[in-house]
Amino acid sequence: MRTLVISLALVALSSGAAFAADAKAGQAVFDKSCKSCHGADGTANPAIAKMMKVDMHDLKSADVQSRSDGDLKKVITDGQGKMKPIASVTGASTDDVVAYLRTLKK
């Protein structure tokens, strides 16, 4: 019985690792879908912020980085304020973008 439980635990852990978010893939998605507004390094594009009349958060900031992965995914998929949902970023790509955002942490 103990061997069975250990085996099942190992399978569950390895399955989770197979589905882990990929920050490198997230950077590619970010570059394609987010960079024009949020800048290559997560610093807001001032021209876009001025045009939209918003204060855009620096994605490296403690404020953004302290949000949960779920909260960040919700902003990407549902939008927030004047930011519209990013329809081109779905499923595992959303997890990948969040993983990439975590690499921007100051």
Protein Blocks (a to p, Z undefined) as FASTA:
>chain_A
ZZmmmmmmmmmmmmmmmmpccfklmmmmmmmmmmmmnojnopacfklmmmnopacddfkb
mklmmpcfklmmmmmmnogajbccdfklgcjllmmmmmmmmmmpZZ
